[in-house]
Amino acid sequence: MKLFTIGFTKKSAAQFFGLLRGNGATTLVDTRLNNVSQLAGFTKRDDLQFFASELCDMSYRHELRLAPSDELLAAYKKGRMPWETYAGAYLELIRVRRVEATLRPEEFDNAVLLCSEPTPDHCHRRLAAEYLAAAWGGVEVVHL
């Protein structure tokens, strides 16, 4: 099983959709807390659902169980919480949510976890992918 991750920031639409098309992924899973902001540009929910289908032949869904809480994200974004603390708190949040038991692995085979960060280094999508891979086993995580 492959589980991909991607961020849209610092990518043009051509780069972003080119990466999605070039890997065999079938589902785009939006893990953002807020996916309708004007700052999301071409990745606003309704536009992204259309583009994923039309340009990449992919389905789209918004998965809030993998999103950080509003409080957690705000504390990190406003600099009140260092990355290491945020990462630990996020992992505890998805552990408490029991995402490994409430999400079905077959729905994530060849799926792409989406968020805004340009790289996976300081991003919850990487943490979520690694968490699910460890819980489910047999999952290869690929960062686009």
Secondary structure, 3 states (H helix, E strand, C coil): CEEEEEECCCCCHHHHHHHHHCCCCCEEEECCCCCCCHHHHHHCHHHHHHHHHHHHCCEEEECHHHCCCHHHHHHHHCCCCCHHHHHHHHHHHHHHCCHHHHCCHHHHCCEEEEECCCCCCCCHHHHHHHHHHHHHCCCEEEEC
